[in-house]
């Protein structure tokens, strides 16, 4: 836990959450069954993928589905890996991954 400028204890997982609220969240996660945890992770992964793809489509509105797929791959696994795995990504000179 860290101390905020106002003196209250802040959580470690999120800089805008107090320690007591974070602890309640952790306790709630601990009460989940393994299947519920798996569902939560799966749903979160799906949501992040959909948001990332929406961002790609927003930045490249005229891109084909394949181009969007390749751009998403570059974000997820990096430009070099994307070009190695998907040779058709070579034509995307402005391909960017995460920094």
N, C-alpha and C positions, 0 to 999 in steps of 0.2 A: 504494500500500500504506500501511497505517496501523499504528501501534504499539499493541499491546494493553496493558492495565494490568500484565500479567505480563512485558512486555518483548518478547514474540515478535511477529514481523511478521504482520499479519492481511491478508487479501485485501480487495480493493476491492468485488467483486461480492457478497460475503456476509460479514456481520460475525462469523459464528461459524466461519469457515473460515480455515485458515492459508494464507499466500501460496503455499507450495509445492504444496499440494493444489489450490488454485485454478488454478495454472499447469498442472498435469497435466490438469485438466478442460478448460481452454482448448485445450491441445495435442490432446486427444482430439476436441474439436469440429472443430478444423482438419483432422484426418485424415478426417473424414466426406466422402463424396461429396455433390454437390449434391442428389441424390435422397434420400440418408440425412438430410441437413439438413432438407429439405422434410418428410420423414416425421416427424422429431422435432418440428418446429414444429407440424405438423398434429396429431399425437398429444397434444402438450402443450396446444394450444388446445382440443381436444375434452375433455380431462380437466378443464381449468379451467372450461369451460362446464358440464360435468356436475356438478362440485362446487358451482358457483354456483347451479345449478338445484336441487340437493339442499338448499342452504341456504334458498332461497326456499320450497320445499315444507315444510321443517321449521318455518319461521316462520309459514307460512300453510297449515296442513294441510287446510283445507276449500276451498282455492282451486281453481278450474277450471284446465284446461290453458292456456286463453287468458289467464287472470289471471296464471298463473305466467310465461307468455311475456312479458306486458307488464311484469311486475315485473323480470324478467331484462333486458329491453330498457332499462328505466330505470337499472339498475345499469351496463349496458354503454355506453349513449349519453347518459345523463342524462334527467332528468324532462321538461324542456322539449322536447327533441327527440322523446322518446317520445310526448308528447301531441300534437305536431305531426304526426308520421308516422302514429300510431295513434289516431284520434279517440275510439275506445271506451275509451281509457285515462283519459279525463276523469272517469269515475265513481269512480276509485280515489283518493280524497282523501288517503290516507296513503301515496301512491306516493313512494318514496325512491330516490335514485340515490347515486352515490359523492360524497363531500364533497371 
